[in-house]
Every structure is written in C-alpha cells, then in structure tokens.
C-alpha cells in the first residue's frame, strides 16, 4: 500500500510543492468555478439536483478542490510550510472539527449538514493547500494574488459587456436560472455570477488589490484597472461591499502612509460616477439610496429589511443559544425551510456572526472569534517588526471581510470563501517564515 502511494506520488514529481503547478491548479479552480454557475444553468437550469448526473456535475467545484488538496498532500508528504504544524493550524483544525461534529449532531439532518459543510468548511481546504505550498521565492504568493485579480478584472469586463451590450443574454440567463430581477433604480450587475452580492465581494477584494498597487507604484494602468472594477462595484449597488471597500481604501492609505494616491483614487471613482451620471441622471438617486439605506441600517431603524432579519436572527439565538445545527442556519436553512420555520434559523442570511450563533451557538461564534483574534494578533506582531506592503494588503483584506461579515455572510459566498482562506494561508506562511528567522 505504501509503495503504491509512493509510486502514485512520483507521478507528480519530487517532494515539495513549488510555485508553477500549484498556482496553476489554484487558478484553474478559480477560472472553472467562475464559469461554473453559467454552465450549470445552461445545461441543467437552477433547480436542485435530482439525478445522479446532476449531483456529480454540481459537485465538480468540490471535486476539483479536493483534487488540488490531494495533489498537495502527495507533493509535500503532508508537511506544512517549514514542516511545522503551527498554533494557528491547530486552532483552525480544532475550529473545523468541533463545529462540524457538534453541528452535525445538533442538526439531526445529515443531508443539510453536508450542504452546510460544503458551504462553510470545505473551502477552508485552501488554507491547508497554501500551507503545504512552499515555493522557492516568497514573491510567488503575490503573483498568485495578481493572477486572481487579473482574472477578476476579466470578469468585471465581461460584466460590463453583458450589462450594457449583451442585454438579451442577461435576460435569457435571468429566465433560464429563475432569478428574481434585482433592481435599485437600475439593474444590479452580477456578471457571470448572476447575483450582485457575491460579485460585489469579489470586486471589493480585487479592487483593493489594484488600489494597493496604485499606492505602491502609482502607475496609470493600476488606476485604469481600479476604475473598471469600481464601475462594476458601483453598479452592483451592494451597500455592504461598497462601505467595506471605502473602509479598505482609508485603512490602506493610513497604513501605507500615501494620501496623495488615495486622493487620486477617489478622483477616479468620482470620474466613473460622473460618467454614469451623464448616461443616466438616476445615479443621483442611487447615491442617495446607498447613503440613506446605510444610515438607516446602522441606526437600526425598524422596517429596514436587514434590520428585521437581524432582530429575527437574534431572537432565534435567544430561543436556542446552543444553535440549530450545521446546515440549519444561513443560506442553507433559507433554501430548505419556510421563512418562519421553527426547525431552522432562516433569517441569518445577512450577517455571518449571527449565522454562526444560530448554527453552532455560543461555541460557534466564540471559536471563530478566537481564530480571527489569533490571526490579528500574529499579524500586528509581524507588522510591528517587519512591515511589508504585501502583508499589509493581505491583513487589510481580512479586516475588510470582517467588517462586511457584519451585514453579509461573506465567508459562505461561493468562491469568495476560498479566496479568503487562501489569503489567510499566505499570511500564515509569511508570518512563520519571519518567525522562524527570528528564532
């Protein structure tokens, strides 16, 4: 058996997963998953899978993720970066194990627990994939993020083309996928995700990458890419993503001490809005709606949809402080249960922290906060001694996601969750590299 595994491993080359193949597999995963929703709708529609073929096809993203994990295991002999199972690795492993086991027992519904696992915990394999990746040059980590950002820019351009030119294709996909037309004065852009909220989260992360490069180098091409992605983010009219984006802009400018290029970026954003305003004066109403809605939500004004969801989700927590179980909260619960079901917490779709409270109760949120608290402490420790622009960018991305998680379940968003754990994995590798050098 051992010899068979060794022979199979030799197909992938020598032990030690280096840059090219690993980043290539991760990029293949991102490209495929970006196109997968469209392929799924065109081939099978958007209904829940019923046949074996549909189940297998719908599982292709997970199968590909597990293939990448298997490749890394065979290449690295299960050795994490620097052959060290770090404190943070142990915290993540404990977080996954306890919440999955406890949540599954609590749910009493294996099918929904599997759905919940796929949504929240399976994407975390990318943290361990990155931890087992030890390229010869640390710059390969940034090259991977740049590739993902460039692919996201491609999706942004595709979104603009669909939005302004290929409107018939948009209408066809809306009908084929049985999507509810989402409008706030105008259509909300979703690109090939066909939903604005997930697309907005991707634009937030990758828009901040080009902004970070603009702060770092000040090249016009980065401002151009930044403007393209901002135009898409604005047209999603996703208030949580937009506010989190502004938070990231300010925080990066503070940490990188570059207010000149911050002002340039704001001017680019203003120019984009002005161009949209020249096309349609309704842009004024959109801006007013974003500001008014954000303020009403922050002030917890009754009657606001998100505020009402928070109140119901909090009441669900008070009714079951130990949680409803894995797959019995958030988007999975909303998909399989009626709105006012007493068996699941169907209102926890607009706030990841409330979703954790509803799913695995006090332990779920506490364990997640311990995990993220450890990440923040390690990052601050690293940045105080060895400040680098790239690590600053990674750190800000996780803080931006933490802010957006107040109003959205970003950690459960298709594909976005995988990117989040890749960012955290890269951060841990950089931190451990520095920590080991110090010791």
C-alpha positions in Angstrom: 0.0 0.0 0.0 2.8 2.4 1.0 4.7 1.5 -2.3 1.5 2.1 -4.3 1.1 5.6 -2.8 4.8 6.4 -3.3 4.5 5.4 -7.0 1.4 7.5 -7.4 3.1 10.4 -5.7 6.1 10.1 -8.1 3.7 10.9 -11.0 3.6 14.5 -9.6 7.4 14.8 -9.3 9.7 15.2 -6.4 8.5 16.0 -2.9 7.9 19.7 -2.1 5.2 21.6 -3.9 6.8 24.6 -5.7 5.2 27.6 -7.4 4.1 26.9 -11.0 2.0 23.9 -10.8 0.3 24.9 -7.5 -0.6 28.4 -8.6 -1.7 26.9 -11.9 -4.1 24.4 -10.2 -5.5 27.2 -8.0 -6.1 29.4 -11.0 -7.7 26.5 -12.9 -10.0 26.1 -9.9 -10.9 29.9 -9.8 -11.5 30.1 -13.6 -13.6 26.9 -13.7 -15.7 28.0 -10.6 -16.2 31.5 -12.1 -17.7 29.9 -15.2 -19.4 27.0 -13.4 -22.6 28.8 -12.4 -23.3 29.8 -16.0 -22.5 26.3 -17.3 -24.8 24.7 -14.6 -27.7 27.0 -15.6 -27.3 26.5 -19.3 -27.1 22.7 -19.0 -29.4 21.8 -16.1 -31.1 25.0 -15.0 -31.0 26.3 -11.5 -33.3 23.7 -9.8 -32.0 21.4 -7.1 -30.2 18.3 -8.5 -32.4 15.2 -8.8 -30.4 12.8 -11.0 -27.0 11.2 -10.4 -25.6 13.1 -13.3 -26.8 16.4 -11.9 -25.4 15.6 -8.5 -22.0 14.7 -9.9 -21.9 17.8 -12.2 -23.0 20.1 -9.3 -20.2 18.6 -7.2 -17.4 19.4 -9.7 -16.1 22.5 -7.8 -15.7 20.5 -4.7 -14.2 17.6 -6.6 -11.6 19.9 -8.1 -10.8 21.5 -4.7 -10.2 18.0 -3.2 -8.1 17.1 -6.2 -5.9 20.1 -5.6 -5.7 19.1 -1.9 -4.7 15.5 -2.9 -2.0 16.9 -5.2 -0.6 19.0 -2.4 -0.6 16.1 0.0 1.2 13.8 -2.5 3.7 16.5 -3.3 4.5 17.7 0.2 4.3 14.4 2.1 1.8 16.0 4.4 4.4 18.5 5.5 3.1 22.0 6.1 5.2 25.0 5.3 8.5 24.8 7.2 7.4 21.4 8.4 5.7 23.0 11.3 2.1 22.5 12.5 1.7 25.9 13.9 -0.5 27.2 16.7 -2.8 28.8 14.2 -3.0 25.5 12.2 -4.2 23.7 15.4 -6.8 26.4 16.1 -8.2 26.1 12.6 -8.2 22.3 12.8 -10.0 22.5 16.2 -12.4 25.1 14.8 -13.4 22.8 11.9 -13.6 19.6 13.9 -15.6 20.9 16.8 -18.1 22.9 14.8 -18.7 20.2 12.1 -19.1 17.3 14.6 -21.1 19.3 17.1 -23.2 21.0 14.4 -23.9 17.6 12.7 -25.0 16.0 15.9 -27.2 19.0 16.7 -28.9 19.2 13.3 -30.2 15.6 13.2 -30.2 16.0 9.4 -27.2 14.6 7.6 -28.2 16.0 4.2 -28.4 19.6 5.4 -25.2 19.2 7.4 -23.4 18.1 4.2 -24.7 21.2 2.5 -23.6 23.3 5.4 -20.2 21.7 5.4 -19.8 22.3 1.6 -20.8 26.0 2.1 -18.7 27.0 5.1 -16.0 24.5 5.9 -14.9 22.8 2.7 -13.5 26.0 1.2 -11.1 26.0 4.2 -9.1 23.2 2.5 -7.5 26.1 0.5 -5.9 27.3 3.8 -4.1 23.9 4.1 -3.4 23.8 0.4 -1.5 27.1 0.7 0.2 26.0 4.0 1.6 23.0 2.1 2.9 25.2 -0.7 6.4 26.3 -0.1 7.7 28.0 -3.3 11.4 28.9 -3.6 10.5 32.6 -3.8 8.0 34.3 -1.5 7.1 36.6 -4.4 5.1 33.7 -5.9 2.4 34.3 -3.3 1.9 37.8 -4.7 2.0 36.5 -8.2 -0.9 34.2 -7.4 -3.0 37.1 -6.0 -2.1 39.2 -9.0 -3.3 36.4 -11.3 -6.6 36.0 -9.4 -7.1 39.8 -9.6 -6.4 39.9 -13.3 -9.0 37.1 -13.8 -11.4 39.1 -11.7 -10.8 42.0 -13.9 -11.7 39.8 -16.9 -15.0 39.0 -15.1 -15.5 42.7 -14.5 -15.1 43.5 -18.2 -17.5 40.6 -19.0 -20.0 42.0 -16.6 -19.8 45.5 -18.2 -20.3 43.9 -21.7 -23.3 41.9 -20.5 -24.7 44.9 -18.6 -24.5 47.4 -21.4 -24.3 45.5 -24.7 -25.4 41.8 -24.4 -28.6 42.6 -22.5 -30.6 39.8 -24.4 -28.2 37.3 -22.9 -28.7 38.8 -19.5 -32.5 38.4 -19.9 -32.1 34.9 -21.1 -30.0 33.9 -18.1 -32.4 35.5 -15.7 -35.2 33.5 -17.2 -33.2 30.3 -17.5 -32.0 30.5 -13.9 -35.3 31.6 -12.5 -33.6 34.5 -10.9 -35.5 37.4 -9.3 -34.7 40.6 -11.1 -32.7 42.7 -8.6 -33.1 46.4 -9.1 -32.5 49.6 -7.1 -33.5 52.2 -9.7 -31.4 50.2 -12.3 -30.4 46.7 -12.8 -27.8 45.4 -10.4 -24.7 43.9 -12.0 -23.8 40.3 -11.3 -21.5 39.4 -14.2 -21.2 35.6 -14.6 -22.2 35.1 -11.0 -25.7 36.3 -11.9 -26.1 37.7 -8.4 -24.8 41.1 -7.3 -23.8 40.4 -3.7 -21.2 37.7 -4.4 -19.9 39.6 -7.4 -19.6 42.7 -5.3 -17.5 40.9 -2.7 -15.1 39.7 -5.4 -14.8 43.2 -6.8 -14.1 44.6 -3.4 -11.2 42.3 -2.8 -9.6 42.6 -6.2 -10.4 46.3 -6.5 -8.4 46.8 -3.3 -5.5 44.9 -4.9 -5.2 47.3 -7.8 -5.6 50.2 -5.3 -2.8 48.8 -3.3 -0.6 48.6 -6.4 -1.6 52.2 -7.2 -0.5 53.2 -3.7 2.7 51.3 -4.1 3.8 52.2 -7.7 1.4 55.0 -8.8 1.2 53.6 -12.4 -1.7 54.7 -14.6 -2.5 51.1 -15.6 -3.4 50.3 -12.0 -5.7 53.3 -11.8 -7.4 52.1 -15.0 -8.0 48.7 -13.6 -9.1 50.2 -10.4 -11.6 52.4 -12.2 -13.0 49.4 -14.2 -13.6 47.3 -11.1 -15.1 50.3 -9.2 -17.6 50.9 -12.0 -18.7 47.3 -11.6 -18.8 47.5 -7.8 -20.9 50.7 -8.0 -23.4 49.0 -10.4 -23.9 46.1 -8.0 -25.4 48.7 -5.6 -24.3 46.3 -2.8 -24.1 48.7 0.2 -22.2 46.4 2.5 -19.5 45.7 -0.1 -19.2 49.4 -1.1 -18.9 50.6 2.5 -16.3 47.9 3.3 -14.5 48.9 0.1 -14.2 52.5 1.4 -13.1 51.2 4.8 -10.3 49.3 3.0 -9.3 52.4 0.9 -8.9 54.6 4.0 -7.1 51.9 6.1 -4.6 51.1 3.4 -3.9 54.8 2.9 -3.2 55.1 6.6 -1.0 52.1 6.9 0.9 52.7 3.7 1.1 56.5 4.5 0.1 57.5 1.0 -2.6 60.1 0.9 -1.6 61.5 -2.5 -2.6 58.4 -4.4 -5.6 57.9 -2.1 -6.9 61.3 -3.4 -6.1 60.2 -7.0 -8.1 57.0 -6.5 -11.1 59.0 -5.1 -10.9 61.2 -8.1 -11.0 58.2 -10.4 -14.1 56.9 -8.5 -15.7 60.3 -8.8 -15.0 60.4 -12.6 -16.6 57.0 -13.0 -19.7 58.1 -11.2 -19.8 61.3 -13.3 -19.7 59.3 -16.5 -22.6 57.2 -15.3 -24.5 60.3 -14.3 -24.0 61.7 -17.8 -25.6 58.5 -19.2 -28.5 58.5 -16.7 -29.3 61.1 -14.1 -30.8 58.3 -11.9 -27.3 57.9 -10.5 -28.2 60.7 -8.1 -31.0 58.6 -6.7 -28.7 55.6 -6.4 -26.2 57.6 -4.4 -28.9 58.9 -2.1 -30.3 55.4 -1.7 -26.9 54.0 -0.7 -26.2 56.7 1.9 -29.8 56.7 3.3 -30.1 52.9 3.4 -26.6 52.6 5.1 -27.5 55.1 7.7 -30.9 53.6 8.5 -29.3 50.2 8.8 -26.5 51.5 11.1 -29.1 53.3 13.2 -31.1 50.0 13.5 -34.2 51.7 12.0 -37.2 49.3 12.3 -38.7 48.4 8.9 -35.4 48.1 7.2 -35.1 44.6 5.7 -31.7 43.8 7.0 -32.5 45.2 10.5 -35.6 43.0 10.7 -33.6 40.0 9.7 -31.0 40.7 12.4 -33.8 41.0 15.0 -35.4 37.7 14.0 -31.9 36.0 13.9 -31.1 37.3 17.4 -34.4 36.1 18.7 -33.7 32.7 17.1 -30.4 32.7 19.1 -32.1 33.5 22.3 -34.5 30.6 21.7 -31.7 28.2 21.0 -28.4 29.6 22.4 -26.6 26.3 21.7 -27.5 26.5 18.0 -29.8 24.8 15.5 -27.1 22.7 13.9 -24.9 22.6 10.8 -26.9 23.5 7.8 -29.8 24.7 9.9 -28.9 28.4 9.6 -28.0 30.9 7.0 -28.5 30.4 3.2 -28.8 26.6 3.5 -31.7 26.9 6.0 -33.3 29.7 3.9 -33.2 27.3 0.9 -34.8 24.3 2.5 -37.1 25.7 5.1 -40.1 28.1 5.1 -39.4 31.6 6.3 -41.0 31.2 9.7 -39.9 27.6 10.4 -39.2 26.8 14.0 -36.8 24.0 13.0 -34.2 26.3 11.5 -32.8 29.8 11.7 -33.8 31.0 8.3 -33.3 34.7 9.0 -29.5 34.6 9.5 -28.6 35.3 5.8 -27.3 38.8 6.3 -24.7 38.6 8.9 -22.0 35.9 9.4 -21.6 36.4 13.1 -25.4 35.9 13.7 -25.3 32.9 11.4 -22.6 31.3 13.5 -24.6 32.0 16.6 -27.7 30.4 15.0 -25.8 27.4 13.6 -23.5 26.2 16.4 -24.5 28.6 19.1 -22.1 30.3 21.5 -19.3 27.9 20.8 -19.6 28.6 17.0 -19.1 32.4 17.4 -16.6 32.1 20.2 -14.4 29.7 18.3 -14.5 31.8 15.2 -13.5 34.9 17.1 -10.6 33.1 18.8 -9.5 32.0 15.3 -9.6 35.5 13.8 -8.3 37.1 17.0 -5.2 34.9 16.8 -4.7 36.0 13.1 -5.0 39.7 14.1 -2.5 39.3 17.0 0.0 37.5 14.8 -0.4 40.0 12.0 0.1 43.0 14.3 3.1 41.3 15.8 4.6 40.8 12.4 3.8 44.2 11.0 5.3 46.0 14.1 8.7 44.3 13.4 8.7 43.8 9.7 6.2 45.9 7.8 5.8 44.9 4.1 3.3 46.4 1.7 2.0 43.0 0.5 1.4 41.7 4.0 -0.4 45.0 4.8 -2.6 44.4 1.9 -3.4 40.8 3.0 -4.2 42.0 6.5 -6.5 44.8 5.3 -8.4 42.3 3.1 -9.2 40.1 6.1 -10.3 43.2 8.1 -12.5 44.4 5.3 -14.1 40.9 5.1 -14.6 41.0 8.9 -16.4 44.3 8.5 -18.6 43.1 5.6 -19.4 40.0 7.6 -21.5 42.2 9.9 -24.0 42.7 7.1 -23.4 39.7 4.8 -22.3 36.0 5.1 -19.1 36.6 3.1 -17.4 33.5 4.5 -20.2 31.5 2.9 -20.1 33.1 -0.5 -19.3 30.8 -3.4 -15.7 31.1 -4.5 -15.1 34.2 -2.3 -14.7 32.0 0.8 -11.9 30.0 -0.9 -10.1 33.3 -1.7 -10.4 34.4 1.9 -8.7 31.2 3.2 -6.0 31.5 0.5 -5.2 35.0 1.8 -5.1 33.7 5.4 -2.9 30.8 4.4 -0.4 33.0 2.6 -0.4 35.4 5.6 0.5 32.4 7.9 3.3 31.3 5.7 4.8 34.7 5.6 4.4 35.1 9.3 6.1 31.7 10.0 8.9 32.5 7.7 9.7 35.6 9.6 9.1 33.9 13.0 11.5 31.1 12.2 14.1 33.5 11.1 13.8 35.3 14.4 14.3 32.1 16.3 
